[in-house]
């Protein structure tokens, strides 16, 4: 039976976790390279998801899938976590957290654009307006408000942050057809990605981070960003009487994240960051109204 109170509580807990991870990314990258952070956070997430499934008596789902589903885990694992987080962590390594974090929220707008060639969908005027407004926010944030000069803060970092939204959008477009149990499927994705990440780590940065403190950050990212937050949000969606109202909680996350970035990372949040984030959130809101209008 739906339980809106439980849905709201679990949704708020997931949003709170997501709000802290930009700070966790940035702090962890002070002590280890992006590929090392990916390796150790993926290990932590795999252990976390496995423990959650075992606690619910559902770990057997991991061992009872078809060959096609196991092959799908390899493909999806290559997209997420391997490519997505490797690119995202590289972006955070080059950009201030207050720049990388808002750009990452444009993935839903990116998905609208990718649905044209990948799904053959048409987009309306509201969708186009959402794209323009959302990416205008990216320009404001990336240039620190210097629109006349168009001098971007680390063009490579901005490009990586935008590329991560492409990978994430592709993952969700094709993941919508995934018939596996969501938690068991995600666990298999992480497990399948571990050999890829280990090989990348051995070929580039090695296994030993700059500081043992990096392991703490990787454990936090793996357990909360990659593990618990997903499970809590899934529970919230399953229990929600009104999923649209629940989805509005997502709009809290980027603004809470800026507070944590200021307090824990020590970045002075620029007015241009707030202005650009407002545009991105406005673009997402326009996109949601467009979808609501199309819905029967």
C-alpha positions as CSV (number, residue, x, y, z in Angstrom):
1,X,0.0,0.0,0.0
2,X,1.3,3.5,-0.7
3,X,2.7,5.3,2.3
4,X,3.3,9.0,1.5
5,X,4.9,9.7,4.8
6,X,7.5,7.0,4.4
7,X,8.0,8.0,0.8
8,X,8.7,11.6,1.8
9,X,11.1,10.5,4.6
10,X,13.1,8.2,2.4
11,X,13.1,10.8,-0.4
12,X,14.4,13.5,1.9
13,X,17.1,11.1,3.2
14,X,18.2,10.4,-0.4
15,X,18.3,14.0,-1.3
16,X,20.3,14.8,1.8
17,X,22.9,12.2,0.8
18,X,23.1,13.4,-2.7
19,X,23.5,16.9,-1.4
20,X,26.8,16.0,0.4
21,X,28.5,14.0,-2.4
22,X,29.9,17.0,-4.3
23,X,31.8,18.0,-1.2
24,X,32.8,14.3,-0.7
25,X,34.1,14.1,-4.3
26,X,36.2,17.2,-3.9
27,X,37.6,16.3,-0.5
28,X,38.4,12.8,-1.6
29,X,40.2,14.0,-4.7
30,X,42.7,15.8,-2.5
31,X,43.9,12.4,-1.4
32,X,43.6,10.2,-4.5
33,X,43.3,10.3,-8.2
34,X,39.9,10.0,-10.0
35,X,40.5,6.4,-11.1
36,X,41.5,5.4,-7.6
37,X,38.4,7.1,-6.1
38,X,36.3,5.2,-8.6
39,X,37.9,1.8,-7.7
40,X,37.6,2.1,-4.0
41,X,34.1,3.7,-4.0
42,X,32.9,1.0,-6.4
43,X,34.2,-1.7,-4.0
44,X,32.4,0.0,-1.1
45,X,29.2,0.3,-3.1
46,X,29.3,-3.4,-4.2
47,X,29.7,-4.4,-0.5
48,X,26.9,-2.1,0.6
49,X,24.4,-3.2,-2.1
50,X,25.3,-6.9,-1.4
51,X,24.7,-6.4,2.3
52,X,21.4,-4.7,1.7
53,X,20.2,-7.5,-0.5
54,X,21.4,-10.2,1.9
55,X,19.6,-8.4,4.8
56,X,16.3,-8.6,2.8
57,X,16.9,-12.2,1.8
58,X,17.2,-11.3,-1.9
59,X,20.9,-11.9,-2.6
60,X,19.9,-15.0,-4.5
61,X,18.5,-12.7,-7.3
62,X,22.1,-12.0,-8.3
63,X,22.8,-15.6,-9.1
64,X,19.5,-16.5,-10.8
65,X,19.6,-14.2,-13.9
66,X,19.8,-15.2,-17.5
67,X,22.9,-15.0,-19.7
68,X,21.4,-12.0,-21.5
69,X,21.0,-10.2,-18.2
70,X,24.6,-10.9,-17.1
71,X,25.8,-9.6,-20.5
72,X,23.6,-6.6,-19.9
73,X,25.4,-6.0,-16.6
74,X,28.7,-5.8,-18.4
75,X,27.4,-3.2,-20.9
76,X,25.6,-1.2,-18.2
77,X,28.6,-1.5,-15.9
78,X,30.8,0.0,-18.6
79,X,28.5,3.0,-18.7
80,X,27.8,3.3,-15.0
81,X,29.8,3.3,-12.9
82,X,32.9,3.0,-15.0
83,X,32.6,5.7,-17.7
84,X,30.2,8.0,-15.9
85,X,32.0,8.3,-12.6
86,X,35.5,8.3,-14.2
87,X,34.5,11.3,-16.3
88,X,32.6,13.0,-13.5
89,X,35.5,12.6,-11.0
90,X,37.9,13.9,-13.7
91,X,35.7,17.0,-14.0
92,X,35.6,17.5,-10.3
93,X,39.4,17.2,-10.2
94,X,39.7,20.2,-12.7
95,X,36.8,22.4,-11.5
96,X,35.6,23.9,-8.3
97,X,32.8,21.8,-6.8
98,X,30.4,24.8,-7.2
99,X,30.9,24.7,-10.9
100,X,30.9,20.9,-11.5
101,X,27.9,20.1,-9.4
102,X,25.3,22.4,-11.1
103,X,26.4,21.3,-14.6
104,X,25.8,17.7,-13.6
105,X,22.1,18.5,-13.0
106,X,21.7,19.2,-16.7
107,X,21.7,15.4,-17.5
108,X,17.8,15.4,-17.8
109,X,18.0,18.2,-20.4
110,X,20.8,16.2,-22.2
111,X,18.5,13.2,-22.2
112,X,15.8,15.2,-24.0
113,X,18.2,16.0,-26.8
114,X,19.5,12.4,-27.0
115,X,16.0,11.1,-27.2
116,X,15.7,12.6,-30.7
117,X,18.4,10.4,-32.4
118,X,18.2,7.4,-30.0
119,X,14.5,7.1,-29.7
120,X,13.2,9.0,-32.7
121,X,11.2,11.4,-30.4
122,X,10.2,14.9,-31.3
123,X,10.5,17.7,-28.9
124,X,8.2,20.7,-28.7
125,X,8.8,24.4,-28.1
126,X,8.8,24.0,-24.3
127,X,11.4,21.4,-24.5
128,X,13.6,23.6,-26.7
129,X,13.1,26.5,-24.3
130,X,14.2,24.2,-21.4
131,X,17.3,23.3,-23.3
132,X,18.2,27.0,-24.0
133,X,17.5,28.1,-20.5
134,X,19.3,25.2,-18.9
135,X,22.5,25.5,-21.0
136,X,22.4,29.3,-20.5
137,X,22.9,28.5,-16.8
138,X,25.9,26.3,-17.7
139,X,27.4,29.2,-19.6
140,X,26.8,31.6,-16.7
141,X,28.4,29.2,-14.2
142,X,31.3,28.2,-16.4
143,X,32.3,31.8,-17.2
144,X,31.7,33.0,-13.6
145,X,29.3,35.5,-15.0
146,X,31.7,37.0,-17.5
147,X,29.5,36.6,-20.5
148,X,31.1,39.3,-22.5
149,X,34.6,37.7,-22.4
150,X,33.3,34.1,-22.5
151,X,36.4,33.1,-20.6
152,X,35.6,29.6,-19.3
153,X,36.9,28.2,-16.1
154,X,38.9,25.1,-17.2
155,X,37.4,24.3,-20.6
156,X,38.5,20.7,-20.3
157,X,36.7,20.4,-16.9
158,X,33.5,21.9,-18.3
159,X,33.7,19.6,-21.3
160,X,34.1,16.6,-19.0
161,X,31.2,17.6,-16.8
162,X,29.0,18.0,-19.9
163,X,30.2,14.7,-21.3
164,X,29.3,12.9,-18.0
165,X,25.7,14.1,-18.5
166,X,25.7,12.4,-21.9
167,X,26.9,9.1,-20.5
168,X,24.4,9.3,-17.7
169,X,21.5,10.1,-20.1
170,X,22.4,7.2,-22.4
171,X,22.6,4.9,-19.4
172,X,19.0,5.9,-18.3
173,X,17.6,5.8,-21.8
174,X,18.6,2.2,-22.3
175,X,18.2,1.3,-18.6
176,X,14.5,2.1,-18.8
177,X,14.1,-1.2,-20.7
178,X,16.1,-3.2,-18.1
179,X,13.9,-6.0,-16.7
180,X,16.3,-6.9,-13.8
181,X,15.5,-6.2,-10.1
182,X,16.8,-2.6,-9.7
183,X,19.1,-3.2,-6.7
184,X,20.4,-6.6,-7.9
185,X,20.9,-5.2,-11.3
186,X,22.9,-2.2,-9.9
187,X,25.0,-4.6,-7.8
188,X,25.9,-6.6,-10.9
189,X,26.7,-3.4,-12.8
190,X,29.2,-2.5,-10.1
191,X,30.7,-6.0,-9.9
192,X,31.1,-6.2,-13.7
193,X,32.8,-2.8,-13.8
194,X,35.4,-3.7,-11.1
195,X,37.8,-5.5,-13.6
196,X,37.6,-2.5,-15.9
197,X,38.4,0.0,-13.1
198,X,41.1,-2.2,-11.7
199,X,42.9,-2.4,-15.0
200,X,42.6,1.4,-15.6
201,X,44.0,2.0,-12.1
202,X,47.0,-0.3,-12.6
203,X,47.7,1.2,-16.0
204,X,47.6,4.8,-14.8
205,X,47.7,5.9,-11.1
206,X,48.4,2.6,-9.4
207,X,46.6,1.3,-6.3
208,X,48.3,3.4,-3.6
209,X,46.6,6.8,-3.1
210,X,48.4,10.0,-2.0
211,X,47.0,9.7,1.5
212,X,45.1,7.0,3.4
213,X,42.4,9.6,4.1
214,X,41.2,9.0,0.6
215,X,39.9,5.6,1.6
216,X,37.4,7.3,4.0
217,X,36.1,9.5,1.3
218,X,35.8,6.6,-1.2
219,X,33.9,4.6,1.4
220,X,31.5,7.5,2.0
221,X,31.0,8.0,-1.8
222,X,30.5,4.3,-2.4
223,X,28.0,3.7,0.5
224,X,26.0,6.9,0.3
225,X,26.1,8.2,-3.3
226,X,26.3,4.9,-5.1
227,X,24.4,2.7,-2.7
228,X,22.1,3.8,0.0
229,X,20.8,6.9,-1.8
230,X,19.6,4.8,-4.8
231,X,17.9,2.3,-2.5
232,X,16.2,5.0,-0.5
233,X,15.0,6.8,-3.5
234,X,13.7,3.6,-5.0
235,X,11.8,2.9,-1.8
236,X,10.4,6.5,-1.9
237,X,9.1,6.0,-5.4
238,X,7.5,2.7,-4.6
239,X,5.7,4.1,-1.6
240,X,4.7,7.5,-3.1
241,X,1.0,8.3,-3.6
242,X,2.1,11.3,-5.7
243,X,5.4,10.8,-7.6
244,X,5.3,14.3,-9.0
245,X,5.3,15.8,-5.5
246,X,8.1,13.5,-4.5
247,X,10.2,14.5,-7.6
248,X,10.0,18.1,-6.4
249,X,12.4,17.2,-3.6
250,X,15.2,16.9,-6.1
251,X,15.2,20.7,-6.5
252,X,16.4,21.0,-2.9
253,X,19.6,19.0,-3.6
254,X,21.7,21.5,-5.6
255,X,21.1,24.4,-3.2
256,X,21.8,22.3,-0.1
257,X,24.9,21.0,-1.9
258,X,26.2,24.6,-2.3
259,X,25.8,25.1,1.5
260,X,27.9,21.9,2.2
261,X,30.5,23.0,-0.5
262,X,30.9,26.3,1.3
263,X,31.1,24.8,4.8
264,X,33.2,21.7,4.2
265,X,35.2,22.4,1.1
266,X,35.7,26.1,1.9
267,X,34.7,27.5,-1.5
268,X,33.2,31.0,-1.5
269,X,30.0,30.6,-3.5
270,X,29.9,33.1,-6.3
271,X,26.8,35.1,-7.3
272,X,27.2,33.7,-10.8
273,X,26.8,30.2,-9.4
274,X,23.5,31.0,-7.9
275,X,22.3,32.7,-11.1
276,X,23.4,29.9,-13.3
277,X,21.9,27.3,-11.0
278,X,18.6,29.1,-11.0
279,X,18.6,29.0,-14.8
280,X,19.4,25.3,-14.8
281,X,16.6,24.6,-12.3
282,X,14.2,26.8,-14.3
283,X,15.1,24.8,-17.4
284,X,14.3,21.5,-15.5
285,X,11.0,23.0,-14.3
286,X,10.1,24.0,-17.8
287,X,11.0,20.5,-19.0
288,X,8.7,18.9,-16.4
289,X,5.8,21.1,-17.3
290,X,6.3,20.1,-21.0
291,X,6.2,16.4,-20.0
292,X,3.1,16.9,-17.9
293,X,1.4,18.6,-20.8
294,X,2.2,15.6,-23.1
295,X,1.0,13.0,-20.5
296,X,-2.5,11.6,-20.9
